[in-house]
Amino acid sequence: MMSNVAKLAQWEWFKLQRRWMPWILLGILLLFSQLVVWGRFFSYNNLQDHLQDSGIVVPLFGTGDPGPQGRLQVISIASCNVLETDPSAILPVGTPSKVVADLLTRCQQLQAQLQRQYEGFTLPGSLPSAFEIARAIGLILFAILTASAIGSDYGLGTLRPILTRGVGRLPYLAGKFHMLIGAAAGALIVVGIATAVSSLIATGITETPAGGAAAATTWADAGIAIGKTWISLIPYIALTATVTIWMRSAAAGMGIGLGYYFAEGLLTALLSTLFDWFRTIDDYLLIRNIDAFADGSLSFGSGSINSAIGVGQAAIILALYTVALAGIAIRLFRQRDVTGASGG
Amino acid sequence: MATITLAIATIYRPTATLSTPTQVKQTLRNTKYYSIMRLLEETLMVIETDRLTKHYGPVVAVDSLSLQVPKGGVFGLLGPNGSGKTTTMGMLLGLVKPTSGSIRLFGQDIHGTHLSALRRIGATVESPAFYPHLSGRANLRYFQGIGKSDGPEELDHLLDLVGLSQRADSKYRTYSTGMKQRLGIAYTLLGNPELVLLDEPTNGLDPAGIAEVRDLTRRLCADGRTVLLSSHLLHEVEQVCDSVAILSRGQLIAQGKVHELLRRQGFVRLRTTDDTKAQRILASLDCVSSMREEDGYLMIETPPDRSGELSKALGQQEVFVTEMVPVHLSLERFFLEITGEQHTSTSKKAIR
């Protein structure tokens, strides 16, 4: 059975890879994920340039020396290190110690900000950011891909020649699921590789911030991020597949798959304000749990993401969604008669 | 066949309680000769349905269909639109679930073993359906891959067989209707199936294409393969099929070898010295099913081999035959006669 499913998944990929759609979707996924990396790169450089050009504005009230620009002193971010060891080298003599202390704090804050931005486009810190975007965009893109991959057999009428080859309905469906889940994994790996390449390029053409890069993200975090992103796509693939099979239409699968993504957040926000009891239901909705599981907050219209749902609880709810939706899809698919091309 | 007859005679000792073939089979299944029985069934019939029925809500698409398709040769499934041909094919292929009744493929009840039976069948139901973004070869490669795989040389052979070698690598969306039909036939032959089901294979083909499909169909069964052909082109069916089953409104109204059906159902064109009296005399004969006047002649429906009884009965009543011409029915005429009768419900024939 498993080897048969693996074989069918392989042949599903044979068909899919010869279409433009998956490659266009992958291109969109790459574009958005790389935008995050390069966006942070440019943001970092802008901040650094700004700080080097205009520096930190220091108010020198009550120092007795108004300084070259009246009552303000502008110092470069590069001078922060000097400020720590010898403030008199930069600041006027007699500058109160409180002003020096405030200035040091401000220096440290800016350095931390630069380090964070630097980490956002260098490895491994760039990977979780890219995967977070990949998840938000990927839910939409994989809804389109799933509806198309399953619905096209209804629309073209190719379900009949497939099933008359003695394939079996359950292996056919399992093959489709495996191919889509495999494609999701493949797409995320490609995003990861592209992000790594972008990060290496970006790192090579920019300066390391003073004090080095922040080390908040480890390679393990990056691995967990890709795993969570991949897992969070699976229940949404199951949702779109079930709707497509139920409606026997790619267009319906896409419509409801995409519509639900936006509708959940909007309806949740609306109904939660109207009915108090809805706030308890809210915690069991699909997108909300996907966001909670992946620890993000990028879905459209999401309100109080992650406020109450733990990762463990979200994982259980997502597993239940996947099993229930796949069960419905299999039951519908096995029970129904297979007719000719539906056209859509 | 002599061996089979001997085997049946050896294992089957008739008793008074066994009156129908089904009872005989059931009894044999309960004996130590079961394996021989299965072998015989598989040898003799590739498709058997027993009271196969399909309801779509209040609509009865197929009504108690008991079909028997013998091994080898071309079997035609005929009927007007909506008669249940495609639904029957769908049920045989496991695409449509029967409301009641049973199906036996290759001598085995397909309940639970449908997939193994399907691997011995090649079928195209209604129009061929393929992936427009793939070439003809890639489409066949895909369907070959998901079934049992026989390698690329099989694809070359099939594409050559249906005359698509030159366009094998063009996208399916660029194919003409005739080319699509040819690819559909190549698809049905993937894996060298023992039973081929073709649903309207000549749809959209020009006369030359129809003749090619007819020749191809004949060649398919030359090596012992069975072809079940559904078509509304009765002239074509008559030229190709050995046996036919005729469906009307989901019911089987005739089944048997083409030449036997046509022999049983015949007309005699008659002119006598007194046609009015002749009609009265002939109406009382058992061998006359119906009669009507047509172009100044009496058209008498009677088996051709019993036309002598007509002249004898008329002569005894001093009505003399001045002209008697047997009218040989084509399958098309036969089809129209019996389906027309079915529709007007004047009398139902049992031509089995």
Interface residues (C-beta under 8 A of the other chain):
Chain A: K7 L8 Q10 W11 F14 K15 R18 R19 S152 L156 G157 T158 R160 P161 I162 L163 T164 R165 G166 V167 G168 Q335 D337 V338 T339 G340 A341
Chain B: G90 L93 G94 L95 V96 K97 L115 S116 A117 L118 R119 I121 A123 T124 V125 E126 S127 P128 A129 F130 Y131 P132 H133 L134 A138 R141 Y142 F143 G145 I146 G147 Y187 L190
